[in-house]
Amino acid sequence: MRFHSYCPPEAAFEAADRVGFYLQPEGPSWANHGSSLGDGKPIDQFIYTETERMSSAYGNHPSWCMLAYGNEPRGGHQAEWLSGFVKYWKEKDSRRVYTGASVGMSWPLVPDNEYMVKSGPRGLSWSVLPGSMDDYGAVVGGFAVPYVTHEMGQWCAYPDFTEIPKYTGVYKEKNFELFREVLQEQGMGDEARRFLFASGKLQALCYKMEIEKSLRTPGGAGFQLLCLNDYSGQGTALVGVLNALWGEKGYVSAKEFSRFCGPTVPLVRMPKFVFTNKEVLTAKVEMYHFGREPLRGAVVYWVLRDGQRVVDSGEFGAKDIPIGNCFGVGEVRVPLEKVKGPVRLRLEVGVRGRGLSMTGIVGCIRRGRGRCKPWKWGRSDQGRWCEPWKWGRWYEPWGRGR
């Protein structure tokens, strides 16, 4: 867990000690706005002074495992300064690992980093059909130190105007008031909730796709989201599945989110999500597992459903699932000739008796004149569509024929 440009109070370290979080407090600094690193400014010494104080106050907490100076600095000599910062702390205190800064791709590499926080392994592929075969292996594979993804996600949702009256102190959500006024001026004020849920479901789906892509990455060292809640430190950044006050927005729950973002996640690799009933649905099943210990004798099952009707199901033999990711379990193969009409199929993959299942958002894809059903959450779900074969006519997922 990263603390963006600051060090949290001791309560955070105490809580993390108990539940097992690895913490990355920072500097604290974001030496970019009116300041810079390595140019002889007071901030150069300030960072050393503050991190010394942090170590003195919190250094014995086992949850404090990582340290960075802070966020995305400015300065032509920053790499040299950050290298010196990392060397200093490596020699002084070996209880944790060190990196220069949490940065995007345009920032220089710091050769003395013990791990790296950089934004290379993030984003989705928009030039190909949706699928789950890809990962970020080509990005992280060229580095000898662990590569943690910097500020992954940043998928935005529409403002939730019901937050406005919750600001009862000196802070007021004036930006939301302006957004609401603009929507009302366009005669769509009564559509605000629908905009929130439509954009929110898409946001959650994007987080699911990107997080699972990260979990599938061989050699990946994890990811850090910009924020799990809306990030209030940089203007209006509605990137959270929670609001700025850490409340749920209503379109995804903690339980649903944890099914694709947790210590143990069943995953599938599929080349596409849209099929005809002339095809065979294939999915390679693998496990991401970073629990307390390996899963002994784990039985992984799968179920393909059309609503409540089971189209096909099966399970793989008992396996010991080690700590790590990309552990291959087996392959699902289902001929789809028994499917006679356009349907939404849901593939569930889980571990029997462990309370674990792969989950995600199942959305409606309009087909021809068929009515689009509301978005629903399934238990495991990779949603896929199967279309009856018609010679010379193929339906795209959004219902336009060619």
Secondary structure as the mmCIF struct_conf table of DSSP 4:
data_model
#
loop_
_struct_conf.conf_type_id
_struct_conf.id
_struct_conf.beg_label_comp_id
_struct_conf.beg_label_asym_id
_struct_conf.beg_label_seq_id
_struct_conf.end_label_comp_id
_struct_conf.end_label_asym_id
_struct_conf.end_label_seq_id
STRN STRN1 ARG A 2 ARG A 2
TURN_TY1_P TURN_TY1_P1 HIS A 4 SER A 5
BEND BEND1 TYR A 6 TYR A 6
HELX_RH_AL_P HELX_RH_AL_P1 GLU A 10 VAL A 19
TURN_TY1_P TURN_TY1_P2 GLY A 20 GLY A 20
STRN STRN2 LEU A 23 GLN A 24
STRN STRN3 GLU A 26 GLU A 26
BEND BEND2 PRO A 28 PRO A 28
TURN_TY1_P TURN_TY1_P3 ALA A 31 ASN A 32
BEND BEND3 HIS A 33 GLY A 34
BEND BEND4 LEU A 37 GLY A 40
HELX_RH_AL_P HELX_RH_AL_P2 PRO A 42 TYR A 58
TURN_TY1_P TURN_TY1_P4 GLY A 59 ASN A 60
TURN_TY1_P TURN_TY1_P5 PRO A 62 SER A 63
STRN STRN4 TRP A 64 TRP A 64
STRN STRN5 MET A 66 ALA A 68
BEND BEND5 TYR A 69 TYR A 69
STRN STRN6 ASN A 71 ASN A 71
TURN_TY1_P TURN_TY1_P6 GLY A 76 HIS A 77
HELX_RH_AL_P HELX_RH_AL_P3 GLN A 78 LYS A 92
TURN_TY1_P TURN_TY1_P7 SER A 94 ARG A 95
BEND BEND6 ARG A 96 ARG A 96
STRN STRN7 VAL A 97 THR A 99
BEND BEND7 GLY A 100 GLY A 100
STRN STRN8 SER A 102 VAL A 103
TURN_TY1_P TURN_TY1_P8 MET A 105 SER A 106
BEND BEND8 TRP A 107 TRP A 107
HELX_LH_PP_P HELX_LH_PP_P1 PRO A 108 LEU A 109
TURN_TY1_P TURN_TY1_P9 PRO A 111 ASP A 112
BEND BEND9 GLU A 114 TYR A 115
STRN STRN9 MET A 116 LYS A 118
BEND BEND10 SER A 119 PRO A 121
BEND BEND11 SER A 127 VAL A 128
BEND BEND12 SER A 132 SER A 132
BEND BEND13 TYR A 136 TYR A 136
HELX_RH_AL_P HELX_RH_AL_P4 GLY A 137 VAL A 140
TURN_TY1_P TURN_TY1_P10 GLY A 141 GLY A 142
BEND BEND14 ALA A 144 VAL A 145
STRN STRN10 TYR A 147 MET A 152
HELX_RH_3T_P HELX_RH_3T_P1 PHE A 161 LYS A 166
BEND BEND15 GLY A 169 VAL A 170
HELX_RH_AL_P HELX_RH_AL_P5 LYS A 174 GLU A 185
TURN_TY1_P TURN_TY1_P11 GLN A 186 GLY A 187
HELX_RH_3T_P HELX_RH_3T_P2 GLY A 189 GLU A 191
HELX_RH_AL_P HELX_RH_AL_P6 ALA A 192 LEU A 215
TURN_TY1_P TURN_TY1_P12 ARG A 216 ARG A 216
TURN_TY1_P TURN_TY1_P13 PRO A 218 GLY A 219
STRN STRN11 PHE A 223 LEU A 225
BEND BEND16 LEU A 226 LEU A 226
BEND BEND17 LEU A 228 LEU A 228
STRN STRN12 ASN A 229 ASN A 229
STRN STRN13 TYR A 231 TYR A 231
TURN_TY1_P TURN_TY1_P14 SER A 232 GLY A 233
BEND BEND18 GLN A 234 THR A 236
STRN STRN14 ALA A 237 ALA A 237
BEND BEND19 VAL A 241 VAL A 241
STRN STRN15 LEU A 242 LEU A 242
TURN_TY1_P TURN_TY1_P15 ALA A 244 LEU A 245
BEND BEND20 TRP A 246 TRP A 246
STRN STRN16 GLU A 248 GLU A 248
BEND BEND21 GLY A 250 VAL A 252
HELX_RH_AL_P HELX_RH_AL_P7 ALA A 254 SER A 258
TURN_TY1_P TURN_TY1_P16 ARG A 259 PHE A 260
BEND BEND22 CYS A 261 PRO A 263
STRN STRN17 THR A 264 ARG A 269
BEND BEND23 PRO A 271 PRO A 271
BEND BEND24 PHE A 273 PHE A 273
STRN STRN18 VAL A 274 THR A 276
TURN_TY1_P TURN_TY1_P17 ASN A 277 LYS A 278
BEND BEND25 GLU A 279 GLU A 279
STRN STRN19 VAL A 280 HIS A 289
BEND BEND26 GLY A 291 GLU A 293
STRN STRN20 LEU A 295 ALA A 298
STRN STRN21 VAL A 300 ASP A 306
TURN_TY1_P TURN_TY1_P18 GLY A 307 GLN A 308
STRN STRN22 ARG A 309 GLU A 315
HELX_LH_PP_P HELX_LH_PP_P2 PHE A 316 ALA A 318
STRN STRN23 LYS A 319 ILE A 321
BEND BEND27 ILE A 323 ILE A 323
STRN STRN24 GLY A 324 PRO A 335
TURN_TY1_P TURN_TY1_P19 GLU A 337 LYS A 338
BEND BEND28 GLY A 341 GLY A 341
STRN STRN25 VAL A 343 VAL A 351
TURN_TY1_P TURN_TY1_P20 ARG A 352 GLY A 355
STRN STRN26 LEU A 356 SER A 357
STRN STRN27 ILE A 361 VAL A 362
TURN_TY1_P TURN_TY1_P21 GLY A 368 ARG A 369
HELX_LH_PP_P HELX_LH_PP_P3 GLY A 370 TRP A 375
STRN STRN28 LYS A 376 TRP A 377
BEND BEND29 ARG A 379 SER A 380
STRN STRN29 GLN A 382 GLU A 387
STRN STRN30 LYS A 390 LYS A 390
TURN_TY1_P TURN_TY1_P22 TRP A 391 GLY A 392
STRN STRN31 ARG A 393 ARG A 393
STRN STRN32 TYR A 395 TYR A 395
TURN_TY1_P TURN_TY1_P23 PRO A 397 TRP A 398
BEND BEND30 GLY A 399 GLY A 399
STRN STRN33 GLY A 401 GLY A 401
#
